[in-house]
């Protein structure tokens, strides 16, 4: 019985020791994605391209709506 309790206590101590050592190595970091995107020239060019394409599709949609309302 004492042997079994000793093994359980030893196992518990080993588990606690390994858990604590794993927690010491864990690091958490945060990234400001907006700052990163604002400082990437490729991202700025990509946004300008998207805005230009969006404007083209918006104009096309307006033309289609005008054409549709004239026919109805």
Long-range contacts (C-beta under 8 A, 24 or more apart in sequence): none
